Amino acid sequence: MRKTIIFVILLILVGFAAVLVNFSIDKTHYIKTREVLANHPDSIALLDDTLVAPVLYHEIEGIDQLPPDQAKLKFISALLPSILLAKHRIEDERNKIREILNKPIWLKEDSAFYFAQSEFYKTASGELLLRRMKTHPNSIILAQAAVESGWGTSRIFQQANNLFGIWSYRSGEPRIKSIYSRNGQAIYLRKYDDVSASIYDYFGLVARSRAYRRFREARDTTDNVNVLLPYLKYYSERREEYVEQLATIIRQNRMMQYDDYRLDPAYFVEERTVKLFGYVIDTVVVVGGVIVDDRQ
């Protein structure tokens, strides 16, 4: 009798163990963005808080018809959410690379992701990859965007979402022809689906190019805008004059205040999918830390 009881208990324990082994909660994170057609300045909401809603503005036009001070505020308000979204994406990818590097065994998807990032950032070194996947203060990005796009008035920006004048060298990719040429050759610039994609590509350019090696080295040790700016002189043929222009724009428009702005966590979404023996038994949606949907 005693042996029978022990055997039954063992069966129950084995059953519980089997359930535990085959029980999992998969988590997926994303940001609940909103897309806005901004072909009129009134479509752009001015920033009024350090917590920024993740709004993606498209076809930004008409701000050049506003008085200069208002136009600049509209430009910054339209751009900053996209900057923060691009930086958030890079930080997520950087964290994923760090997790992969700490794994003793890589899955197939781990290798694919790692090598895709290695190709984008042009390095096979894990340590160097993490260093290149860093970002820098919002004020620097805003100032460069203002210079390169003429405060959002350039044709390349309005028609191709290309904020930073990034050239295209491949005929198969989306691009737009410049009205200028160099040495008798046509110049093409990349065309992006949205402004955030342009900013993401800009970070890649700064991360890969040898011209910004010293900028990256300085960025590893400081976020001081005035220290970092001189290392961006090779972004323009005007060199020191370009750096001085960036510093003036940042100072006159008090852009350093935006270095403390962050995406509003209220728009962060987490989906928790509960599985048992591979079958989905429940999905919970959490927004801003609050459960908003519990689907059975």
Stockholm file with secondary structure:
# STOCKHOLM 1.0

chainA/1-296         MRKTIIFVILLILVGFAAVLVNFSIDKTHYIKTREVLANHPDSIALLDDTLVAPVLYHEIEGIDQLPPDQAKLKFISALLPSILLAKHRIEDERNKIREILNKPIWLKEDSAFYFAQSEFYKTASGELLLRRMKTHPNSIILAQAAVESGWGTSRIFQQANNLFGIWSYRSGEPRIKSIYSRNGQAIYLRKYDDVSASIYDYFGLVARSRAYRRFREARDTTDNVNVLLPYLKYYSERREEYVEQLATIIRQNRMMQYDDYRLDPAYFVEERTVKLFGYVIDTVVVVGGVIVDDRQ
#=GR chainA/1-296 SS CHHHHHHHHHHHHHHHHHHHHTEEEEEEEEECCEEEECSSGGGSCCCCSSEECCEEEESCCSGGGSCHHHHHHHHHHHHHHHHHHHHHHHHHHHHHHHHHHTCSSCCHHHHHHHHHHHHHHTCCCHHHHHHHTCCCCHHHHHHHHHHHHTTTTCHHHHHHCCSSCCBCCCTTSCEEEEEEEETTEEEEEECCSSHHHHHHHHHHHHHHCGGGHHHHHHHTTCCCHHHHGGGGGGGSTTTHHHHHHHHHHHHHTTGGGGGGCEECGGGEEEEEEEEETTEEEEEEEEETTEEEEEEC
#=GC SS_cons         CHHHHHHHHHHHHHHHHHHHHTEEEEEEEEECCEEEECSSGGGSCCCCSSEECCEEEESCCSGGGSCHHHHHHHHHHHHHHHHHHHHHHHHHHHHHHHHHHTCSSCCHHHHHHHHHHHHHHTCCCHHHHHHHTCCCCHHHHHHHHHHHHTTTTCHHHHHHCCSSCCBCCCTTSCEEEEEEEETTEEEEEECCSSHHHHHHHHHHHHHHCGGGHHHHHHHTTCCCHHHHGGGGGGGSTTTHHHHHHHHHHHHHTTGGGGGGCEECGGGEEEEEEEEETTEEEEEEEEETTEEEEEEC
//
